[in-house]
Each structure stands twice: as structure tokens, then as C-alpha cells.
Amino acid sequence: MTDKTDSEQIDDIIAHLSGWKHEAMSALRTAIRAADPDIVEVVKYKKPSKPEGVAFWTHDGDVCFIDVLKNAVRLTFSKGARMRTNDLFNTRLDSTVVRAIDFFEGGAVDEAAVTALVTEAVAVNVAAK
């Protein structure tokens, strides 16, 4: 059990990344937090293979989460299939529930576009409530 808040645990997840993955996750977090002052940071799915867990953002349900993969940083929208089609989505396009964006080394995070997506995802959650 940890005495750290979920936000502090996400700080730790980011701090342990290096290079472009650190930069991508930091930029994504900034964009997510800018989208909604009421968004809540949560760490879920801690397991032996991923003891640090996965960073989630919630508002009236899960909005999105970031998973650090071997060759990408993936931003997944929990109800992405209910969102308008967006050119940023580049993976999980066949899912009936989620949509995701994989960010790769050498690529940039369009923080304004991510903020707009998070705003839309929050609206989807609020409307479903």
C-alpha cells in the first residue's frame, strides 16, 4: 500500500520514463488536465508485470488512460467509439468501445487537439449519466 496520492503516483510513472516517452506522457497529461478542471487522476491495474499501474483520468466515468508500450505511448479513450471520428485516432479503430492514439518516437503531441478530444470524451460521459 502506498501513502502517495494517485496524482503523485502518476508523477512517479512519468519520472521513471526517459527521452521521448517522458516528453510524450508529460505533454499528454498537460493536455488532459487542461481540458477539464474537474477531471480526476486515478491509478488502476497494478499487477506484478506492471507494479506502477496505469494512469487514468475520470469524470463521470473513465475518460482516457495512457499506457506506455515498448515502441509507443498509447492514449486510449474509454468510450472513443461514441466520439466523432477523428484523424488523430490511429489504433483500436475496429473496437466497438474504445479508440486510441499511438505516439511514436520522433512524433509530436498536438496538445490542443488532445485537449479537444478529452473535452468531447467528458461530454460523452456527462451525457450518458
N, CA, C and O atoms as a printed pandas DataFrame, in Angstrom:
     atom_number atom_name residue_name chain_id  residue_number  x_coord  y_coord  z_coord
0              1         N          MET        A               1    0.853   -1.186    0.000
1              2        CA          MET        A               1    0.000    0.000    0.000
2              3         C          MET        A               1    0.890    1.237    0.000
3              4         O          MET        A               1    1.919    1.279    0.674
4              5         N          THR        A               2    0.484    2.222   -0.752
5              6        CA          THR        A               2    1.282    3.430   -0.848
6              7         C          THR        A               2    0.584    4.594   -0.148
7              8         O          THR        A               2   -0.644    4.653   -0.085
8              9         N          ASP        A               3    1.385    5.508    0.369
9             10        CA          ASP        A               3    0.839    6.699    1.003
10            11         C          ASP        A               3    0.698    7.837    0.002
11            12         O          ASP        A               3    0.224    8.918    0.352
12            13         N          LYS        A               4    1.103    7.602   -1.231
13            14        CA          LYS        A               4    1.059    8.641   -2.246
14            15         C          LYS        A               4   -0.336    8.743   -2.863
15            16         O          LYS        A               4   -1.048    7.749   -3.005
16            17         N          THR        A               5   -0.701    9.964   -3.221
17            18        CA          THR        A               5   -1.964   10.167   -3.938
18            19         C          THR        A               5   -1.822    9.593   -5.344
19            20         O          THR        A               5   -0.718    9.299   -5.804
20            21         N          ASP        A               6   -2.949    9.442   -6.010
21            22        CA          ASP        A               6   -2.912    8.947   -7.395
22            23         C          ASP        A               6   -2.106    9.908   -8.281
23            24         O          ASP        A               6   -1.333    9.464   -9.129
24            25         N          SER        A               7   -2.283   11.215   -8.087
25            26        CA          SER        A               7   -1.534   12.190   -8.884
26            27         C          SER        A               7   -0.029   12.057   -8.641
27            28         O          SER        A               7    0.764   12.156   -9.578
28            29         N          GLU        A               8    0.361   11.833   -7.396
29            30        CA          GLU        A               8    1.782   11.635   -7.090
30            31         C          GLU        A               8    2.301   10.340   -7.712
31            32         O          GLU        A               8    3.452   10.278   -8.144
32            33         N          GLN        A               9    1.461    9.308   -7.758
33            34        CA          GLN        A               9    1.871    8.063   -8.403
34            35         C          GLN        A               9    2.057    8.270   -9.904
35            36         O          GLN        A               9    2.962    7.689  -10.504
36            37         N          ILE        A              10    1.205    9.097  -10.515
37            38        CA          ILE        A              10    1.372    9.405  -11.935
38            39         C          ILE        A              10    2.642   10.223  -12.137
39            40         O          ILE        A              10    3.355   10.026  -13.120
40            41         N          ASP        A              11    2.931   11.137  -11.214
41            42        CA          ASP        A              11    4.212   11.853  -11.260
42            43         C          ASP        A              11    5.363   10.853  -11.317
43            44         O          ASP        A              11    6.293   11.015  -12.107
44            45         N          ASP        A              12    5.297    9.820  -10.479
45            46        CA          ASP        A              12    6.352    8.800  -10.429
46            47         C          ASP        A              12    6.441    8.010  -11.735
47            48         O          ASP        A              12    7.535    7.721  -12.219
48            49         N          ILE        A              13    5.282    7.662  -12.299
49            50        CA          ILE        A              13    5.281    6.924  -13.573
50            51         C          ILE        A              13    6.028    7.749  -14.619
51            52         O          ILE        A              13    6.888    7.230  -15.331
52            53         N          ILE        A              14    5.694    9.033  -14.707
53            54        CA          ILE        A              14    6.340    9.906  -15.688
54            55         C          ILE        A              14    7.822   10.069  -15.382
55            56         O          ILE        A              14    8.648   10.046  -16.294
56            57         N          ALA        A              15    8.169   10.235  -14.103
57            58        CA          ALA        A              15    9.569   10.444  -13.714
58            59         C          ALA        A              15   10.454    9.259  -14.085
59            60         O          ALA        A              15   11.643    9.431  -14.352
60            61         N          HIS        A              16    9.880    8.062  -14.103
61            62        CA          HIS        A              16   10.670    6.873  -14.423
62            63         C          HIS        A              16   10.825    6.645  -15.920
63            64         O          HIS        A              16   11.561    5.753  -16.341
64            65         N          LEU        A              17   10.137    7.446  -16.725
65            66        CA          LEU        A              17   10.297    7.351  -18.174
66            67         C          LEU        A              17   11.455    8.240  -18.594
67            68         O          LEU        A              17   11.827    9.172  -17.882
68            69         N          SER        A              18   12.014    7.947  -19.745
69            70        CA          SER        A              18   13.096    8.795  -20.243
70            71         C          SER        A              18   12.831    9.157  -21.706
71            72         O          SER        A              18   12.005    8.549  -22.386
72            73         N          GLY        A              19   13.555   10.158  -22.149
73            74        CA          GLY        A              19   13.513   10.534  -23.557
74            75         C          GLY        A              19   12.135   10.902  -24.056
75            76         O          GLY        A              19   11.358   11.568  -23.371
76            77         N          TRP        A              20   11.849   10.451  -25.273
77            78        CA          TRP        A              20   10.610   10.837  -25.945
78            79         C          TRP        A              20    9.368   10.321  -25.232
79            80         O          TRP        A              20    8.320   10.963  -25.291
80            81         N          LYS        A              21    9.459    9.175  -24.559
81            82        CA          LYS        A              21    8.295    8.649  -23.831
82            83         C          LYS        A              21    7.948    9.565  -22.660
83            84         O          LYS        A              21    6.772    9.816  -22.393
84            85         N          HIS        A              22    8.958   10.059  -21.969
85            86        CA          HIS        A              22    8.746   11.010  -20.872
86            87         C          HIS        A              22    8.075   12.274  -21.418
87            88         O          HIS        A              22    7.095   12.759  -20.853
88            89         N          GLU        A              23    8.610   12.794  -22.513
89            90        CA          GLU        A              23    8.066   14.017  -23.104
90            91         C          GLU        A              23    6.628   13.815  -23.579
91            92         O          GLU        A              23    5.774   14.675  -23.364
92            93         N          ALA        A              24    6.363   12.683  -24.224
93            94        CA          ALA        A              24    5.014   12.420  -24.732
94            95         C          ALA        A              24    4.007   12.304  -23.599
95            96         O          ALA        A              24    2.937   12.911  -23.655
96            97         N          MET        A              25    4.336   11.535  -22.575
97            98        CA          MET        A              25    3.385   11.359  -21.479
98            99         C          MET        A              25    3.179   12.663  -20.724
99           100         O          MET        A              25    2.058   12.959  -20.310
100          101         N          SER        A              26    4.221   13.440  -20.537
101          102        CA          SER        A              26    4.081   14.739  -19.870
102          103         C          SER        A              26    3.162   15.662  -20.660
103          104         O          SER        A              26    2.289   16.315  -20.087
104          105         N          ALA        A              27    3.359   15.715  -21.975
105          106        CA          ALA        A              27    2.522   16.569  -22.822
106          107         C          ALA        A              27    1.075   16.096  -22.827
107          108         O          ALA        A              27    0.155   16.913  -22.794
108          109         N          LEU        A              28    0.868   14.794  -22.868
109          110        CA          LEU        A              28   -0.489   14.256  -22.844
110          111         C          LEU        A              28   -1.185   14.598  -21.528
111          112         O          LEU        A              28   -2.347   15.002  -21.518
112          113         N          ARG        A              29   -0.473   14.434  -20.435
113          114        CA          ARG        A              29   -1.072   14.753  -19.135
114          115         C          ARG        A              29   -1.453   16.226  -19.057
115          116         O          ARG        A              29   -2.529   16.569  -18.566
116          117         N          THR        A              30   -0.583   17.080  -19.533
117          118        CA          THR        A              30   -0.873   18.518  -19.541
118          119         C          THR        A              30   -2.130   18.805  -20.346
119          120         O          THR        A              30   -2.986   19.574  -19.909
120          121         N          ALA        A              31   -2.245   18.193  -21.516
121          122        CA          ALA        A              31   -3.413   18.405  -22.382
122          123         C          ALA        A              31   -4.691   17.876  -21.736
123          124         O          ALA        A              31   -5.741   18.514  -21.815
124          125         N          ILE        A              32   -4.602   16.727  -21.108
125          126        CA          ILE        A              32   -5.772   16.125  -20.451
126          127         C          ILE        A              32   -6.249   17.019  -19.311
127          128         O          ILE        A              32   -7.443   17.291  -19.183
128          129         N          ARG        A              33   -5.330   17.463  -18.505
129          130        CA          ARG        A              33   -5.701   18.297  -17.353
130          131         C          ARG        A              33   -6.235   19.664  -17.788
131          132         O          ARG        A              33   -7.079   20.246  -17.106
132          133         N          ALA        A              34   -5.749   20.170  -18.911
133          134        CA          ALA        A              34   -6.218   21.460  -19.423
134          135         C          ALA        A              34   -7.660   21.376  -19.930
135          136         O          ALA        A              34   -8.366   22.384  -19.975
136          137         N          ALA        A              35   -8.088   20.188  -20.306
137          138        CA          ALA        A              35   -9.414   20.016  -20.897
138          139         C          ALA        A              35  -10.550   20.158  -19.893
139          140         O          ALA        A              35  -11.646   20.588  -20.251
140          141         N          ASP        A              36  -10.294   19.802  -18.642
141          142        CA          ASP        A              36  -11.392   19.736  -17.679
142          143         C          ASP        A              36  -10.852   19.944  -16.263
143          144         O          ASP        A              36  -10.102   19.110  -15.758
144          145         N          PRO        A              37  -11.229   21.047  -15.624
145          146        CA          PRO        A              37  -10.733   21.290  -14.266
146          147         C          PRO        A              37  -11.250   20.275  -13.242
147          148         O          PRO        A              37  -10.699   20.164  -12.147
148          149         N          ASP        A              38  -12.303   19.539  -13.594
149          150        CA          ASP        A              38  -12.878   18.563  -12.668
150          151         C          ASP        A              38  -12.418   17.131  -12.945
151          152         O          ASP        A              38  -12.901   16.196  -12.305
152          153         N          ILE        A              39  -11.510   16.953  -13.872
153          154        CA          ILE        A              39  -11.036   15.603  -14.176
154          155         C          ILE        A              39  -10.228   15.084  -12.986
155          156         O          ILE        A              39   -9.522   15.847  -12.327
156          157         N          VAL        A              40  -10.334   13.803  -12.721
157          158        CA          VAL        A              40   -9.682   13.183  -11.570
158          159         C          VAL        A              40   -8.651   12.169  -12.070
159          160         O          VAL        A              40   -8.935   11.348  -12.942
160          161         N          GLU        A              41   -7.453   12.247  -11.500
161          162        CA          GLU        A              41   -6.404   11.297  -11.846
162          163         C          GLU        A              41   -6.496   10.079  -10.934
163          164         O          GLU        A              41   -6.642   10.206   -9.719
164          165         N          VAL        A              42   -6.407    8.897  -11.542
165          166        CA          VAL        A              42   -6.517    7.640  -10.815
166          167         C          VAL        A              42   -5.484    6.667  -11.388
167          168         O          VAL        A              42   -5.209    6.677  -12.588
168          169         N          VAL        A              43   -4.921    5.836  -10.528
169          170        CA          VAL        A              43   -4.028    4.773  -10.995
170          171         C          VAL        A              43   -4.759    3.452  -10.808
171          172         O          VAL        A              43   -5.224    3.132   -9.714
172          173         N          LYS        A              44   -4.855    2.688  -11.897
173          174        CA          LYS        A              44   -5.548    1.402  -11.867
174          175         C          LYS        A              44   -4.639    0.303  -12.397
175          176         O          LYS        A              44   -3.565    0.563  -12.939
176          177         N          TYR        A              45   -5.090   -0.909  -12.228
177          178        CA          TYR        A              45   -4.487   -2.104  -12.818
178          179         C          TYR        A              45   -3.039   -2.341  -12.411
179          180         O          TYR        A              45   -2.194   -2.652  -13.250
180          181         N          LYS        A              46   -2.760   -2.195  -11.130
181          182        CA          LYS        A              46   -1.438   -2.564  -10.637
182          183         C          LYS        A              46   -1.372   -4.087  -10.590
183          184         O          LYS        A              46   -2.270   -4.744  -10.064
184          185         N          LYS        A              47   -0.304   -4.634  -11.142
185          186        CA          LYS        A              47   -0.112   -6.078  -11.138
186          187         C          LYS        A              47    1.381   -6.369  -11.177
187          188         O          LYS        A              47    2.170   -5.465  -11.451
188          189         N          PRO        A              48    1.788   -7.601  -10.910
189          190        CA          PRO        A              48    3.224   -7.894  -10.856
190          191         C          PRO        A              48    3.985   -7.475  -12.110
191          192         O          PRO        A              48    5.131   -7.037  -12.011
192          193         N          SER        A              49    3.373   -7.599  -13.287
193          194        CA          SER        A              49    4.070   -7.226  -14.513
194          195         C          SER        A              49    4.072   -5.713  -14.742
195          196         O          SER        A              49    4.823   -5.215  -15.580
196          197         N          LYS        A              50    3.238   -4.982  -14.001
197          198        CA          LYS        A              50    3.172   -3.515  -14.119
198          199         C          LYS        A              50    2.840   -2.944  -12.747
199          200         O          LYS        A              50    1.739   -2.438  -12.533
200          201         N          PRO        A              51    3.800   -3.023  -11.808
201          202        CA          PRO        A              51    3.525   -2.623  -10.425
202          203         C          PRO        A              51    3.166   -1.149  -10.253
203          204         O          PRO        A              51    2.513   -0.781   -9.277
204          205         N          GLU        A              52    3.587   -0.307  -11.192
205          206        CA          GLU        A              52    3.265    1.117  -11.088
206          207         C          GLU        A              52    1.820    1.413  -11.479
207          208         O          GLU        A              52    1.280    2.461  -11.127
208          209         N          GLY        A              53    1.192    0.481  -12.214
209          210        CA          GLY        A              53   -0.182    0.660  -12.641
210          211         C          GLY        A              53   -0.293    1.481  -13.911
211          212         O          GLY        A              53    0.702    1.783  -14.569
212          213         N          VAL        A              54   -1.529    1.835  -14.240
213          214        CA          VAL        A              54   -1.836    2.591  -15.455
214          215         C          VAL        A              54   -2.518    3.893  -15.049
215          216         O          VAL        A              54   -3.415    3.894  -14.206
216          217         N          ALA        A              55   -2.091    4.993  -15.649
217          218        CA          ALA        A              55   -2.648    6.317  -15.356
218          219         C          ALA        A              55   -3.978    6.496  -16.084
219          220         O          ALA        A              55   -4.050    6.383  -17.308
220          221         N          PHE        A              56   -5.030    6.778  -15.311
221          222        CA          PHE        A              56   -6.378    7.011  -15.838
222          223         C          PHE        A              56   -6.840    8.406  -15.461
223          224         O          PHE        A              56   -6.392    8.975  -14.466
224          225         N          TRP        A              57   -7.743    8.951  -16.266
225          226        CA          TRP        A              57   -8.416   10.207  -15.952
226          227         C          TRP        A              57   -9.910    9.949  -16.039
227          228         O          TRP        A              57  -10.394    9.363  -17.007
228          229         N          THR        A              58  -10.643   10.396  -15.010
229          230        CA          THR        A              58  -12.071   10.117  -14.929
230          231         C          THR        A              58  -12.875   11.402  -14.702
231          232         O          THR        A              58  -12.393   12.364  -14.105
232          233         N          HIS        A              59  -14.086   11.385  -15.187
233          234        CA          HIS        A              59  -15.100   12.410  -14.915
234          235         C          HIS        A              59  -16.428   11.780  -15.300
235          236         O          HIS        A              59  -16.717   11.591  -16.481
236          237         N          ASP        A              60  -17.228   11.459  -14.303
237          238        CA          ASP        A              60  -18.479   10.710  -14.524
238          239         C          ASP        A              60  -18.201    9.407  -15.270
239          240         O          ASP        A              60  -18.974    9.006  -16.141
240          241         N          GLY        A              61  -17.107    8.757  -14.929
241          242        CA          GLY        A              61  -16.683    7.511  -15.570
242          243         C          GLY        A              61  -15.298    7.707  -16.186
243          244         O          GLY        A              61  -14.775    8.821  -16.226
244          245         N          ASP        A              62  -14.724    6.623  -16.656
245          246        CA          ASP        A              62  -13.399    6.694  -17.268
246          247         C          ASP        A              62  -13.454    7.541  -18.532
247          248         O          ASP        A              62  -14.341    7.375  -19.369
248          249         N          VAL        A              63  -12.496    8.449  -18.658
249          250        CA          VAL        A              63  -12.379    9.296  -19.843
250          251         C          VAL        A              63  -11.293    8.722  -20.751
251          252         O          VAL        A              63  -11.543    8.417  -21.918
252          253         N          CYS        A              64  -10.087    8.580  -20.203
253          254        CA          CYS        A              64   -8.971    8.080  -21.002
254          255         C          CYS        A              64   -7.891    7.530  -20.085
255          256         O          CYS        A              64   -7.914    7.737  -18.871
256          257         N          PHE        A              65   -6.946    6.827  -20.693
257          258        CA          PHE        A              65   -5.791    6.343  -19.946
258          259         C          PHE        A              65   -4.588    6.288  -20.868
259          260         O          PHE        A              65   -4.719    6.231  -22.091
260          261         N          ILE        A              66   -3.409    6.307  -20.253
261          262        CA          ILE        A              66   -2.161    6.247  -21.003
262          263         C          ILE        A              66   -1.422    4.980  -20.612
263          264         O          ILE        A              66   -1.214    4.693  -19.434
264          265         N          ASP        A              67   -1.036    4.237  -21.626
265          266        CA          ASP        A              67   -0.250    3.030  -21.417
266          267         C          ASP        A              67    1.062    3.194  -22.178
267          268         O          ASP        A              67    1.065    3.568  -23.351
268          269         N          VAL        A              68    2.165    2.915  -21.511
269          270        CA          VAL        A              68    3.468    3.009  -22.149
270          271         C          VAL        A              68    3.826    1.630  -22.682
271          272         O          VAL        A              68    3.997    0.678  -21.921
272          273         N          LEU        A              69    3.935    1.540  -23.991
273          274        CA          LEU        A              69    4.245    0.288  -24.669
274          275         C          LEU        A              69    5.721    0.278  -25.066
275          276         O          LEU        A              69    6.430    1.264  -24.865
276          277         N          LYS        A              70    6.169   -0.823  -25.620
277          278        CA          LYS        A              70    7.575   -0.952  -25.997
278          279         C          LYS        A              70    7.987    0.134  -26.998
279          280         O          LYS        A              70    9.032    0.763  -26.832
280          281         N          ASN        A              71    7.177    0.355  -28.029
281          282        CA          ASN        A              71    7.535    1.300  -29.081
282          283         C          ASN        A              71    6.589    2.483  -29.211
283          284         O          ASN        A              71    6.695    3.253  -30.166
284          285         N          ALA        A              72    5.669    2.641  -28.272
285          286        CA          ALA        A              72    4.680    3.719  -28.375
286          287         C          ALA        A              72    4.180    4.126  -26.998
287          288         O          ALA        A              72    4.306    3.389  -26.020
288          289         N          VAL        A              73    3.612    5.318  -26.953
289          290        CA          VAL        A              73    2.846    5.772  -25.804
290          291         C          VAL        A              73    1.415    5.864  -26.312
291          292         O          VAL        A              73    1.125    6.636  -27.226
292          293         N          ARG        A              74    0.521    5.079  -25.722
293          294        CA          ARG        A              74   -0.855    4.966  -26.217
294          295         C          ARG        A              74   -1.826    5.705  -25.307
295          296         O          ARG        A              74   -1.892    5.461  -24.103
296          297         N          LEU        A              75   -2.573    6.612  -25.917
297          298        CA          LEU        A              75   -3.661    7.311  -25.246
298          299         C          LEU        A              75   -4.953    6.681  -25.721
299          300         O          LEU        A              75   -5.294    6.766  -26.901
300          301         N          THR        A              76   -5.678    6.045  -24.803
301          302        CA          THR        A              76   -6.908    5.343  -25.143
302          303         C          THR        A              76   -8.096    6.060  -24.530
303          304         O          THR        A              76   -8.092    6.396  -23.346
304          305         N          PHE        A              77   -9.109    6.288  -25.346
305          306        CA          PHE        A              77  -10.351    6.898  -24.883
306          307         C          PHE        A              77  -11.344    5.779  -24.599
307          308         O          PHE        A              77  -11.689    4.999  -25.486
308          309         N          SER        A              78  -11.798    5.711  -23.359
309          310        CA          SER        A              78  -12.600    4.593  -22.876
310          311         C          SER        A              78  -13.917    4.425  -23.633
311          312         O          SER        A              78  -14.402    3.302  -23.775
312          313         N          LYS        A              79  -14.492    5.505  -24.113
313          314        CA          LYS        A              79  -15.730    5.440  -24.905
314          315         C          LYS        A              79  -15.502    6.073  -26.270
315          316         O          LYS        A              79  -16.390    6.722  -26.824
316          317         N          GLY        A              80  -14.315    5.879  -26.799
317          318        CA          GLY        A              80  -13.918    6.511  -28.054
318          319         C          GLY        A              80  -14.803    6.181  -29.233
319          320         O          GLY        A              80  -14.952    7.002  -30.138
320          321         N          ALA        A              81  -15.397    4.994  -29.245
321          322        CA          ALA        A              81  -16.269    4.621  -30.356
322          323         C          ALA        A              81  -17.534    5.478  -30.390
323          324         O          ALA        A              81  -18.200    5.547  -31.423
324          325         N          ARG        A              82  -17.871    6.126  -29.287
325          326        CA          ARG        A              82  -19.033    7.020  -29.241
326          327         C          ARG        A              82  -18.677    8.456  -29.649
327          328         O          ARG        A              82  -19.554    9.309  -29.788
328          329         N          MET        A              83  -17.391    8.702  -29.835
329          330        CA          MET        A              83  -16.935   10.050  -30.189
330          331         C          MET        A              83  -16.946   10.212  -31.707
331          332         O          MET        A              83  -16.964    9.230  -32.449
332          333         N          ARG        A              84  -16.934   11.470  -32.156
333          334        CA          ARG        A              84  -16.849   11.733  -33.592
334          335         C          ARG        A              84  -15.552   11.136  -34.120
335          336         O          ARG        A              84  -14.546   11.095  -33.411
336          337         N          THR        A              85  -15.577   10.680  -35.344
337          338        CA          THR        A              85  -14.366   10.164  -35.970
338          339         C          THR        A              85  -13.348   11.291  -36.042
339          340         O          THR        A              85  -13.675   12.426  -36.389
340          341         N          ASN        A              86  -12.118   10.957  -35.711
341          342        CA          ASN        A              86  -11.072   11.960  -35.665
342          343         C          ASN        A              86   -9.816   11.385  -36.300
343          344         O          ASN        A              86   -9.481   10.221  -36.078
344          345         N          ASP        A              87   -9.126   12.189  -37.082
345          346        CA          ASP        A              87   -7.911   11.739  -37.756
346          347         C          ASP        A              87   -6.787   11.377  -36.792
347          348         O          ASP        A              87   -5.851   10.673  -37.171
348          349         N          LEU        A              88   -6.870   11.848  -35.552
349          350        CA          LEU        A              88   -5.826   11.502  -34.591
350          351         C          LEU        A              88   -5.872   10.036  -34.198
351          352         O          LEU        A              88   -4.833    9.435  -33.923
352          353         N          PHE        A              89   -7.064    9.452  -34.170
353          354        CA          PHE        A              89   -7.170    8.040  -33.801
354          355         C          PHE        A              89   -6.443    7.206  -34.851
355          356         O          PHE        A              89   -6.733    7.307  -36.043
356          357         N          ASN        A              90   -5.492    6.379  -34.400
357          358        CA          ASN        A              90   -4.727    5.566  -35.348
358          359         C          ASN        A              90   -4.600    4.104  -34.934
359          360         O          ASN        A              90   -3.891    3.332  -35.580
360          361         N          THR        A              91   -5.284    3.724  -33.861
361          362        CA          THR        A              91   -5.266    2.326  -33.449
362          363         C          THR        A              91   -6.551    2.013  -32.684
363          364         O          THR        A              91   -7.244    2.914  -32.211
364          365         N          ARG        A              92   -6.850    0.743  -32.573
365          366        CA          ARG        A              92   -8.083    0.268  -31.937
366          367         C          ARG        A              92   -9.317    0.757  -32.710
367          368         O          ARG        A              92  -10.391    0.921  -32.132
368          369         N          LEU        A              93   -9.158    0.984  -34.001
369          370        CA          LEU        A              93  -10.231    1.525  -34.833
370          371         C          LEU        A              93  -11.359    0.529  -35.061
371          372         O          LEU        A              93  -12.473    0.920  -35.408
372          373         N          ASP        A              94  -11.077   -0.755  -34.867
373          374        CA          ASP        A              94  -12.102   -1.783  -35.061
374          375         C          ASP        A              94  -12.877   -2.088  -33.780
375          376         O          ASP        A              94  -13.825   -2.873  -33.806
376          377         N          SER        A              95  -12.494   -1.489  -32.686
377          378        CA          SER        A              95  -13.172   -1.730  -31.412
378          379         C          SER        A              95  -14.554   -1.085  -31.415
379          380         O          SER        A              95  -14.754   -0.017  -31.994
380          381         N          THR        A              96  -15.486   -1.740  -30.770
381          382        CA          THR        A              96  -16.834   -1.180  -30.641
382          383         C          THR        A              96  -16.957   -0.305  -29.400
383          384         O          THR        A              96  -18.025    0.246  -29.135
384          385         N          VAL        A              97  -15.873   -0.170  -28.637
385          386        CA          VAL        A              97  -15.909    0.606  -27.399
386          387         C          VAL        A              97  -14.857    1.717  -27.390
387          388         O          VAL        A              97  -15.211    2.891  -27.273
388          389         N          VAL        A              98  -13.599    1.378  -27.509
389          390        CA          VAL        A              98  -12.513    2.342  -27.343
390          391         C          VAL        A              98  -11.954    2.815  -28.688
391          392         O          VAL        A              98  -12.200    2.209  -29.731
392          393         N          ARG        A              99  -11.205    3.903  -28.635
393          394        CA          ARG        A              99  -10.371    4.377  -29.735
394          395         C          ARG        A              99   -9.075    4.854  -29.092
395          396         O          ARG        A              99   -9.068    5.287  -27.940
396          397         N          ALA        A             100   -7.980    4.773  -29.845
397          398        CA          ALA        A             100   -6.692    5.139  -29.257
398          399         C          ALA        A             100   -5.802    5.844  -30.261
399          400         O          ALA        A             100   -6.007    5.795  -31.473
400          401         N          ILE        A             101   -4.805    6.500  -29.694
401          402        CA          ILE        A             101   -3.778    7.171  -30.477
402          403         C          ILE        A             101   -2.435    6.660  -29.988
403          404         O          ILE        A             101   -2.123    6.764  -28.801
404          405         N          ASP        A             102   -1.646    6.112  -30.888
405          406        CA          ASP        A             102   -0.277    5.722  -30.555
406          407         C          ASP        A             102    0.651    6.849  -30.959
407          408         O          ASP        A             102    0.608    7.326  -32.093
408          409         N          PHE        A             103    1.489    7.271  -30.026
409          410        CA          PHE        A             103    2.510    8.273  -30.281
410          411         C          PHE        A             103    3.846    7.552  -30.348
411          412         O          PHE        A             103    4.146    6.705  -29.507
412          413         N          PHE        A             104    4.647    7.893  -31.352
413          414        CA          PHE        A             104    5.911    7.213  -31.586
414          415         C          PHE        A             104    7.082    8.184  -31.485
415          416         O          PHE        A             104    6.911    9.401  -31.552
416          417         N          GLU        A             105    8.264    7.620  -31.323
417          418        CA          GLU        A             105    9.476    8.432  -31.257
418          419         C          GLU        A             105    9.569    9.304  -32.501
419          420         O          GLU        A             105    9.349    8.835  -33.618
420          421         N          GLY        A             106    9.895   10.564  -32.299
421          422        CA          GLY        A             106   10.020   11.497  -33.419
422          423         C          GLY        A             106    8.734   12.233  -33.730
423          424         O          GLY        A             106    8.737   13.209  -34.480
424          425         N          GLY        A             107    7.625   11.766  -33.152
425          426        CA          GLY        A             107    6.345   12.432  -33.373
426          427         C          GLY        A             107    6.087   13.462  -32.294
427          428         O          GLY        A             107    6.710   13.450  -31.233
428          429         N          ALA        A             108    5.163   14.346  -32.585
429          430        CA          ALA        A             108    4.829   15.387  -31.615
430          431         C          ALA        A             108    3.410   15.190  -31.107
431          432         O          ALA        A             108    2.560   14.634  -31.802
432          433         N          VAL        A             109    3.163   15.651  -29.892
433          434        CA          VAL        A             109    1.821   15.629  -29.314
434          435         C          VAL        A             109    1.167   16.972  -29.621
435          436         O          VAL        A             109    1.676   18.020  -29.224
436          437         N          ASP        A             110    0.050   16.939  -30.320
437          438        CA          ASP        A             110   -0.725   18.152  -30.584
438          439         C          ASP        A             110   -1.616   18.363  -29.358
439          440         O          ASP        A             110   -2.728   17.838  -29.288
440          441         N          GLU        A             111   -1.110   19.140  -28.393
441          442        CA          GLU        A             111   -1.815   19.293  -27.122
442          443         C          GLU        A             111   -3.207   19.892  -27.298
443          444         O          GLU        A             111   -4.139   19.488  -26.602
444          445         N          ALA        A             112   -3.366   20.843  -28.211
445          446        CA          ALA        A             112   -4.684   21.455  -28.422
446          447         C          ALA        A             112   -5.682   20.422  -28.951
447          448         O          ALA        A             112   -6.838   20.402  -28.530
448          449         N          ALA        A             113   -5.240   19.576  -29.864
449          450        CA          ALA        A             113   -6.125   18.546  -30.418
450          451         C          ALA        A             113   -6.481   17.509  -29.355
451          452         O          ALA        A             113   -7.625   17.061  -29.287
452          453         N          VAL        A             114   -5.510   17.126  -28.526
453          454        CA          VAL        A             114   -5.782   16.165  -27.452
454          455         C          VAL        A             114   -6.741   16.775  -26.441
455          456         O          VAL        A             114   -7.658   16.099  -25.975
456          457         N          THR        A             115   -6.545   18.032  -26.098
457          458        CA          THR        A             115   -7.451   18.713  -25.170
458          459         C          THR        A             115   -8.879   18.704  -25.717
459          460         O          THR        A             115   -9.829   18.458  -24.974
460          461         N          ALA        A             116   -9.030   18.969  -27.003
461          462        CA          ALA        A             116  -10.364   18.949  -27.621
462          463         C          ALA        A             116  -10.987   17.556  -27.544
463          464         O          ALA        A             116  -12.181   17.428  -27.276
464          465         N          LEU        A             117  -10.195   16.521  -27.776
465          466        CA          LEU        A             117  -10.711   15.147  -27.677
466          467         C          LEU        A             117  -11.145   14.821  -26.252
467          468         O          LEU        A             117  -12.190   14.205  -26.045
468          469         N          VAL        A             118  -10.350   15.228  -25.276
469          470        CA          VAL        A             118  -10.700   14.963  -23.878
470          471         C          VAL        A             118  -11.990   15.703  -23.515
471          472         O          VAL        A             118  -12.850   15.153  -22.829
472          473         N          THR        A             119  -12.120   16.933  -23.971
473          474        CA          THR        A             119  -13.346   17.694  -23.726
474          475         C          THR        A             119  -14.549   16.955  -24.294
475          476         O          THR        A             119  -15.590   16.863  -23.643
476          477         N          GLU        A             120  -14.410   16.431  -25.501
477          478        CA          GLU        A             120  -15.502   15.667  -26.113
478          479         C          GLU        A             120  -15.778   14.384  -25.330
479          480         O          GLU        A             120  -16.935   14.016  -25.128
480          481         N          ALA        A             121  -14.730   13.710  -24.894
481          482        CA          ALA        A             121  -14.906   12.463  -24.145
482          483         C          ALA        A             121  -15.627   12.715  -22.814
483          484         O          ALA        A             121  -16.471   11.917  -22.406
484          485         N          VAL        A             122  -15.300   13.806  -22.149
485          486        CA          VAL        A             122  -16.002   14.168  -20.908
486          487         C          VAL        A             122  -17.477   14.423  -21.214
487          488         O          VAL        A             122  -18.351   13.999  -20.458
488          489         N          ALA        A             123  -17.755   15.111  -22.313
489          490        CA          ALA        A             123  -19.143   15.402  -22.699
490          491         C          ALA        A             123  -19.918   14.103  -22.956
491          492         O          ALA        A             123  -21.095   14.001  -22.609
492          493         N          VAL        A             124  -19.260   13.121  -23.560
493          494        CA          VAL        A             124  -19.893   11.818  -23.789
494          495         C          VAL        A             124  -20.277   11.189  -22.447
495          496         O          VAL        A             124  -21.385   10.675  -22.293
496          497         N          ASN        A             125  -19.362   11.230  -21.482
497          498        CA          ASN        A             125  -19.650   10.664  -20.162
498          499         C          ASN        A             125  -20.785   11.394  -19.469
499          500         O          ASN        A             125  -21.691   10.767  -18.919
500          501         N          VAL        A             126  -20.738   12.719  -19.496
501          502        CA          VAL        A             126  -21.761   13.514  -18.822
502          503         C          VAL        A             126  -23.131   13.268  -19.452
503          504         O          VAL        A             126  -24.129   13.151  -18.740
504          505         N          ALA        A             127  -23.183   13.188  -20.782
505          506        CA          ALA        A             127  -24.451   12.965  -21.483
506          507         C          ALA        A             127  -25.037   11.587  -21.162
507          508         O          ALA        A             127  -26.256   11.415  -21.144
508          509         N          ALA        A             128  -24.168   10.617  -20.911
509          510        CA          ALA        A             128  -24.629    9.260  -20.621
510          511         C          ALA        A             128  -25.131    9.095  -19.200
511          512         O          ALA        A             128  -25.766    8.094  -18.868
512          513         N          LYS        A             129  -24.844   10.079  -18.366
513          514        CA          LYS        A             129  -25.199    9.971  -16.949
514          515         C          LYS        A             129  -26.666   10.236  -16.702
515          516         O          LYS        A             129  -27.119   10.183  -15.559
